[in-house]
Amino acid sequence: MTADVETAALRVQHLTRLTRDLTERLSLEMEALRAHRAQDLNEGMTQTQEMANIYRRESAQVKANPAAIAIAPEPDRRALIGATEAFETVLAEHAVTVEAARQVSEGLVRTIAAEVAGARAQGVGYGASGQAMQGDGRAVALNRTA
């Protein structure tokens, strides 16, 4: 095996290992969210972010220069393709799970904010026309971003 082929093989093997590790991390996060243990995500959040950044950087380099891995042995490239397909499947499931958790969280925040605003709106007094004045709901700020 020449040095170029060996370098390409090592690069593909590294990217395959990274892809599988990131897939495993995302699977663990999904399991925690589905089991209603969101607090378990804090432990590995930094590691997941670092792995995702490395994966993004490495895959961008491969996309920019596909010839760098084109000479890698066929079994290594097939392993990378398989790992990438599994990663994309888990990533899509992860996105759905995170979106569901976000919607639940935002619903809870909206409900609590409405309850607080309703409790504060009582007893605001009467206007000049003798009609009861509406309460000012601006005292409760609701951040709509997640």
C-alpha positions as a LaTeX table, in Angstrom:
\begin{tabular}{lrrr}
\hline
Residue & $x$ (\AA) & $y$ (\AA) & $z$ (\AA) \\
\hline
Met1 & 0.00 & 0.00 & 0.00 \\
Thr2 & 1.43 & 3.39 & $-0.96$ \\
Ala3 & 1.58 & 6.30 & 1.43 \\
Asp4 & $-1.30$ & 8.08 & $-0.35$ \\
Val5 & $-3.55$ & 5.03 & $-0.16$ \\
Glu6 & $-2.64$ & 4.48 & 3.47 \\
Thr7 & $-3.33$ & 8.14 & 4.31 \\
Ala8 & $-6.69$ & 7.97 & 2.53 \\
Ala9 & $-7.56$ & 4.74 & 4.35 \\
Leu10 & $-6.70$ & 6.25 & 7.73 \\
Arg11 & $-8.75$ & 9.33 & 6.97 \\
Val12 & $-11.77$ & 7.24 & 5.95 \\
Gln13 & $-11.41$ & 5.03 & 9.02 \\
His14 & $-11.19$ & 8.10 & 11.26 \\
Leu15 & $-14.29$ & 9.65 & 9.68 \\
Thr16 & $-16.15$ & 6.33 & 9.96 \\
Arg17 & $-15.29$ & 6.04 & 13.66 \\
Leu18 & $-16.30$ & 9.66 & 14.28 \\
Thr19 & $-19.60$ & 9.15 & 12.43 \\
Arg20 & $-20.41$ & 6.02 & 14.43 \\
Asp21 & $-19.52$ & 7.72 & 17.73 \\
Leu22 & $-21.69$ & 10.73 & 16.91 \\
Thr23 & $-24.55$ & 8.42 & 15.89 \\
Glu24 & $-24.26$ & 6.66 & 19.24 \\
Arg25 & $-24.30$ & 9.99 & 21.14 \\
Leu26 & $-27.43$ & 11.13 & 19.32 \\
Ser27 & $-29.11$ & 7.78 & 19.99 \\
Leu28 & $-28.38$ & 8.13 & 23.70 \\
Glu29 & $-29.81$ & 11.66 & 23.69 \\
Met30 & $-32.98$ & 10.44 & 21.98 \\
Glu31 & $-33.39$ & 7.67 & 24.53 \\
Ala32 & $-33.04$ & 10.20 & 27.36 \\
Leu33 & $-35.60$ & 12.56 & 25.81 \\
Arg34 & $-38.05$ & 9.75 & 25.15 \\
Ala35 & $-37.65$ & 8.56 & 28.74 \\
His36 & $-38.36$ & 12.12 & 29.97 \\
Arg37 & $-34.84$ & 12.46 & 31.39 \\
Ala38 & $-33.79$ & 15.70 & 29.71 \\
Gln39 & $-31.48$ & 16.43 & 32.66 \\
Asp40 & $-29.27$ & 13.56 & 31.46 \\
Leu41 & $-28.42$ & 15.55 & 28.33 \\
Asn42 & $-26.32$ & 18.06 & 30.30 \\
Glu43 & $-23.61$ & 15.51 & 31.04 \\
Gly44 & $-22.59$ & 14.91 & 27.43 \\
Met45 & $-23.73$ & 18.15 & 25.77 \\
Thr46 & $-20.22$ & 19.60 & 25.42 \\
Gln47 & $-18.82$ & 16.35 & 24.06 \\
Thr48 & $-21.67$ & 16.04 & 21.54 \\
Gln49 & $-21.12$ & 19.62 & 20.36 \\
Glu50 & $-17.38$ & 19.05 & 19.96 \\
Met51 & $-17.97$ & 15.84 & 18.02 \\
Ala52 & $-20.53$ & 17.56 & 15.79 \\
Asn53 & $-18.10$ & 20.40 & 15.06 \\
Ile54 & $-15.31$ & 17.97 & 14.20 \\
Tyr55 & $-17.68$ & 15.97 & 12.00 \\
Arg56 & $-18.85$ & 19.12 & 10.23 \\
Arg57 & $-15.27$ & 20.23 & 9.60 \\
Glu58 & $-14.08$ & 16.79 & 8.44 \\
Ser59 & $-17.05$ & 16.20 & 6.14 \\
Ala60 & $-16.65$ & 19.69 & 4.63 \\
Gln61 & $-13.02$ & 18.87 & 3.84 \\
Val62 & $-14.06$ & 15.63 & 2.16 \\
Lys63 & $-16.76$ & 17.40 & 0.16 \\
Ala64 & $-14.26$ & 20.04 & $-0.92$ \\
Asn65 & $-11.69$ & 17.42 & $-1.95$ \\
Pro66 & $-13.32$ & 14.02 & $-2.60$ \\
Ala67 & $-10.16$ & 12.81 & $-4.34$ \\
Ala68 & $-8.47$ & 12.68 & $-0.92$ \\
Ile69 & $-10.49$ & 9.58 & $-0.01$ \\
Ala70 & $-11.24$ & 8.22 & $-3.48$ \\
Ile71 & $-8.14$ & 6.02 & $-3.40$ \\
Ala72 & $-9.02$ & 4.49 & $-0.03$ \\
Pro73 & $-9.75$ & 0.74 & $-0.11$ \\
Glu74 & $-13.31$ & $-0.15$ & $-1.16$ \\
Pro75 & $-14.24$ & $-1.87$ & 2.16 \\
Asp76 & $-13.27$ & 1.27 & 4.10 \\
Arg77 & $-15.32$ & 3.50 & 1.81 \\
Arg78 & $-18.33$ & 1.15 & 2.05 \\
Ala79 & $-18.06$ & 1.23 & 5.84 \\
Leu80 & $-18.07$ & 5.03 & 5.73 \\
Ile81 & $-21.12$ & 5.05 & 3.47 \\
Gly82 & $-22.95$ & 2.67 & 5.81 \\
Ala83 & $-22.03$ & 4.72 & 8.87 \\
Thr84 & $-23.15$ & 7.91 & 7.14 \\
Glu85 & $-26.50$ & 6.41 & 6.15 \\
Ala86 & $-27.10$ & 5.24 & 9.73 \\
Phe87 & $-26.09$ & 8.69 & 11.00 \\
Glu88 & $-28.53$ & 10.43 & 8.68 \\
Thr89 & $-31.36$ & 8.14 & 9.82 \\
Val90 & $-30.63$ & 8.76 & 13.50 \\
Leu91 & $-30.18$ & 12.49 & 12.85 \\
Ala92 & $-33.66$ & 12.72 & 11.29 \\
Glu93 & $-35.20$ & 10.85 & 14.25 \\
His94 & $-33.25$ & 13.07 & 16.65 \\
Ala95 & $-34.61$ & 16.21 & 14.97 \\
Val96 & $-38.20$ & 14.96 & 15.36 \\
Thr97 & $-37.62$ & 14.06 & 19.02 \\
Val98 & $-36.02$ & 17.42 & 19.84 \\
Glu99 & $-38.82$ & 19.29 & 18.04 \\
Ala100 & $-41.44$ & 17.40 & 20.05 \\
Ala101 & $-39.64$ & 18.23 & 23.31 \\
Arg102 & $-39.39$ & 21.89 & 22.24 \\
Gln103 & $-43.12$ & 22.09 & 21.51 \\
Val104 & $-43.98$ & 20.58 & 24.88 \\
Ser105 & $-41.63$ & 22.98 & 26.69 \\
Glu106 & $-42.98$ & 26.02 & 24.85 \\
Gly107 & $-46.55$ & 24.92 & 25.54 \\
Leu108 & $-45.78$ & 24.70 & 29.25 \\
Val109 & $-44.17$ & 28.14 & 29.23 \\
Arg110 & $-47.15$ & 29.67 & 27.38 \\
Thr111 & $-49.59$ & 28.07 & 29.81 \\
Ile112 & $-47.68$ & 29.31 & 32.85 \\
Ala113 & $-47.32$ & 32.80 & 31.35 \\
Ala114 & $-51.06$ & 32.96 & 30.62 \\
Glu115 & $-51.84$ & 31.84 & 34.15 \\
Val116 & $-49.55$ & 34.47 & 35.66 \\
Ala117 & $-50.90$ & 37.18 & 33.36 \\
Gly118 & $-54.48$ & 36.20 & 34.27 \\
Ala119 & $-53.71$ & 36.38 & 37.97 \\
Arg120 & $-52.14$ & 39.82 & 37.63 \\
Ala121 & $-54.97$ & 41.25 & 35.53 \\
Gln122 & $-57.46$ & 41.21 & 38.40 \\
Gly123 & $-58.44$ & 44.42 & 40.17 \\
Val124 & $-57.14$ & 46.99 & 37.73 \\
Gly125 & $-59.97$ & 49.47 & 38.37 \\
Tyr126 & $-62.45$ & 51.48 & 36.32 \\
Gly127 & $-61.94$ & 53.98 & 33.52 \\
Ala128 & $-63.51$ & 57.42 & 33.04 \\
Ser129 & $-66.55$ & 55.89 & 31.31 \\
Gly130 & $-67.29$ & 53.57 & 34.23 \\
Gln131 & $-66.13$ & 50.50 & 32.32 \\
Ala132 & $-63.66$ & 48.09 & 33.90 \\
Met133 & $-60.19$ & 48.57 & 32.44 \\
Gln134 & $-58.34$ & 45.67 & 30.86 \\
Gly135 & $-55.23$ & 44.42 & 32.61 \\
Asp136 & $-51.80$ & 45.04 & 31.15 \\
Gly137 & $-50.34$ & 41.65 & 30.17 \\
Arg138 & $-46.97$ & 43.14 & 29.31 \\
Ala139 & $-45.67$ & 42.53 & 32.81 \\
Val140 & $-45.03$ & 38.93 & 31.81 \\
Ala141 & $-42.43$ & 38.50 & 29.08 \\
Leu142 & $-42.70$ & 35.40 & 26.93 \\
Asn143 & $-39.64$ & 34.51 & 24.89 \\
Arg144 & $-40.88$ & 32.61 & 21.83 \\
Thr145 & $-37.51$ & 31.27 & 20.77 \\
Ala146 & $-36.03$ & 27.96 & 21.78 \\
\hline
\end{tabular}
